[in-house]
């Protein structure tokens, strides 16, 4: 089943100086259960594409569907969860209350809220921290809470915009492992924006290499790595081969623009 389908998608921002072509002729299908990473230089449209899926930006050309619906319909039916670069937790609310906030807004009953909160906290291994406040947690734990909040919608699609970009490498490794386990357990479809080649290769079933503005897809690389991936797989020949191909694609895409 196709979860996201974009055909000749374009998005141009009108500015006072000149139009900014954020996306141009992007065509991509994302299947159910895939882990798709988007990688490319800053300003290449990675985040813009995620925001179009989420109905936070409106395309100026082409078509896109999410679960066979328009992004607006998908948003209204809460077809996705969104994890931003920063955890964006309310400091005056406990972790469980932060997770509950969107559930309160959409009118989920208290008993079901409790059930969902307990389930997602267990999934992200934060069960003992429900009563804590964000400032009492490390950056990595705050991002886990942010992921839990997105999972609380129980949508099949998870959109993640560089969620680990601000974290140190050791914490990032730990969360990468945890995210793979979470993906295997929940069988969700994940769209993941990153600037890190090792992160993209380690996490993904498919890597979308984007070229500089106007944002286009330079290459789509299918991973040949097994689904079960210990961290030391990154030292293996197959991993290094895929990473080299991604790096080459980034260079070629950059060169094609110039």
C-alpha positions in Angstrom: 0.0 0.0 0.0 1.2 3.5 -0.9 1.1 5.9 2.1 2.5 9.0 0.4 2.5 9.6 -3.4 3.9 12.8 -4.9 3.8 13.5 -8.6 5.7 16.4 -10.2 5.4 18.3 -6.9 6.6 21.9 -6.8 6.5 24.7 -4.3 7.5 28.3 -4.9 7.6 30.9 -2.2 6.9 34.5 -3.3 9.2 36.9 -1.6 9.8 40.7 -1.9 13.1 40.1 -3.8 12.4 37.1 -6.0 10.5 33.8 -6.0 12.2 31.0 -4.0 11.8 27.6 -5.7 11.8 25.3 -2.6 10.7 22.1 -4.5 10.6 21.3 -8.2 9.1 18.3 -10.0 9.4 16.0 -7.0 7.9 12.5 -7.7 8.1 9.9 -5.0 6.1 7.0 -3.6 6.5 5.9 0.0 5.1 2.4 0.8 3.5 1.3 4.1 6.1 0.2 6.7 9.1 1.9 4.9 11.7 4.0 6.8 12.5 6.8 4.3 15.3 9.3 5.1 15.7 12.6 3.2 19.2 14.0 3.0 20.7 16.9 1.2 22.3 20.4 1.8 20.5 23.1 3.8 17.7 24.7 1.8 17.2 21.7 -0.5 13.5 21.2 0.4 13.8 18.2 2.8 11.7 19.9 5.6 9.5 21.6 3.1 8.5 18.2 1.6 7.6 17.0 5.1 5.6 20.1 5.8 3.7 19.6 2.5 2.8 16.0 3.6 1.6 17.5 6.9 -0.5 20.2 5.2 1.7 22.9 6.8 2.8 24.2 3.4 0.7 24.3 0.2 2.3 23.1 -3.1 2.1 25.4 -6.1 2.3 22.6 -8.7 1.8 18.8 -9.0 -0.1 16.5 -6.7 0.4 14.7 -3.4 -1.8 12.3 -1.5 -1.5 10.8 2.0 -3.3 7.5 2.5 -5.1 8.3 -0.8 -6.4 11.6 0.6 -5.3 15.2 0.2 -2.9 16.4 3.0 -5.7 18.5 4.4 -8.0 15.5 4.7 -5.2 13.5 6.2 -4.5 16.2 8.7 -8.2 16.4 9.7 -8.2 12.6 10.1 -5.0 12.8 12.2 -3.2 10.4 9.8 0.3 11.3 11.0 2.4 12.3 14.0 5.0 15.0 13.7 8.3 15.2 15.6 10.1 18.6 15.2 13.8 19.5 15.5 13.3 20.8 19.0 11.3 18.8 21.6 8.9 21.8 22.0 7.6 20.6 25.4 5.6 22.9 27.6 7.9 23.5 30.6 5.0 24.0 33.1 3.4 20.6 32.2 4.7 17.3 33.3 5.8 14.8 30.7 2.5 12.9 30.8 0.6 16.2 30.6 2.7 17.2 27.6 1.7 14.0 25.8 -1.9 14.5 26.9 -2.1 18.0 25.5 -3.0 17.2 21.8 -5.3 14.4 23.0 -7.1 16.9 25.2 -7.4 19.3 22.2 -9.0 16.6 20.0 -11.4 15.4 22.8 -10.0 12.0 23.6 -11.7 10.7 26.8 -9.6 10.7 30.0 -9.5 6.9 30.3 -8.3 6.5 26.8 -5.7 9.3 27.3 -4.3 7.4 30.3 -4.1 4.2 28.3 -2.4 5.9 25.3 0.1 7.8 27.6 1.1 4.7 29.5 1.6 2.7 26.2 3.7 5.3 24.4 5.8 6.1 27.5 6.6 2.4 27.7 7.5 2.3 24.0 10.1 5.1 24.4 11.3 3.7 27.8 10.2 6.7 29.8 7.6 4.9 32.0 9.2 6.1 35.3 9.3 9.8 34.2 5.6 10.6 33.6 5.5 13.0 36.6 8.7 14.8 35.8 8.9 18.2 34.1 10.9 18.7 30.8 13.6 20.7 32.6 14.3 17.7 34.8 15.1 15.5 31.7 18.2 15.4 29.5 17.9 16.5 25.9 17.7 13.0 24.7 14.9 12.1 27.1 13.0 15.2 26.1 13.2 14.1 22.4 11.9 10.6 23.5 9.0 12.4 25.2 8.4 14.4 21.9 8.3 11.1 20.0 5.9 9.7 22.6 3.6 12.7 22.1 3.6 12.1 18.3 2.9 8.4 18.8 0.0 9.1 21.1 -2.1 9.9 18.0 -1.6 6.3 17.0 -1.3 7.3 13.4 0.4 4.9 10.9 2.7 7.7 9.6 5.4 9.4 11.6 7.1 12.5 10.2 10.4 13.4 11.9 12.3 16.6 11.1 15.9 16.2 12.2 14.8 15.1 15.7 18.3 14.2 16.9 20.3 16.9 15.1 21.1 18.9 18.3 22.2 15.9 20.4 25.7 14.7 21.0 26.9 11.6 19.1 26.6 9.1 22.0 23.0 10.1 22.8 22.2 10.2 19.1 23.5 6.6 18.7 21.3 5.4 21.6 18.2 7.1 20.1 18.9 5.8 16.7 18.9 2.2 18.1 15.8 3.0 20.1 14.0 4.4 17.0 14.8 1.3 15.0 13.4 -0.9 17.8 10.3 1.3 17.9 9.8 1.1 14.2 10.1 -2.7 14.2 7.6 -2.9 17.1 5.0 -0.4 15.8 5.4 -1.2 12.0 4.8 2.5 11.3 5.8 4.3 8.1 8.5 6.9 8.9 9.7 9.9 6.9 12.9 11.2 8.5 14.9 14.3 7.7 18.7 14.3 8.5 22.0 15.9 7.5 23.9 12.9 8.7 25.0 10.2 6.1 25.6 7.5 8.8 22.3 8.2 10.4 20.4 8.0 7.1 22.1 4.8 6.1 21.7 3.1 9.5 18.0 3.9 9.9 16.5 3.7 6.4 15.1 1.2 4.0 15.2 4.0 1.4 17.4 7.1 1.2 16.2 10.1 -0.8 19.2 12.2 -1.9 18.1 15.8 -2.7 20.0 18.4 -4.7 20.3 22.1 -3.8 17.5 24.6 -4.4 15.3 24.3 -6.3 14.8 21.1 -4.3 14.8 18.0 -6.5 15.3 14.3 -6.0 18.7 13.5 -7.3 18.6 9.8 -6.5 16.6 7.2 -4.4 18.8 4.6 -2.9 17.3 1.3 -1.7 19.1 -0.1 1.3 20.4 -3.7 1.2 21.0 -3.9 4.9 19.0 -6.3 7.0 16.1 -4.9 9.1 17.8 -5.9 12.3 20.8 -3.6 12.6 23.2 -3.5 15.6 25.3 -0.3 15.8 28.4 -2.1 14.7 26.9 -2.8 11.3 28.2 0.7 10.5 31.7 -0.8 10.3 30.7 -3.4 7.8 31.4 -3.4 4.0 27.8 -3.1 2.9 27.1 -0.1 5.2 30.2 1.7 4.0 29.3 1.0 0.4 25.9 2.5 0.8 27.3 5.5 2.7 29.8 6.1 -0.2 27.0 6.0 -2.7 25.0 8.6 -0.7 28.0 10.8 -0.4 28.6 10.5 -4.2 25.0 11.3 -4.8 25.2 14.4 -2.7 28.3 15.6 -4.5 26.8 14.9 -7.9 23.6 16.6 -7.0 25.4 19.6 -5.8 27.5 19.7 -9.0 24.5 19.3 -11.2 23.1 22.5 -9.7 26.2 24.5 -10.5 
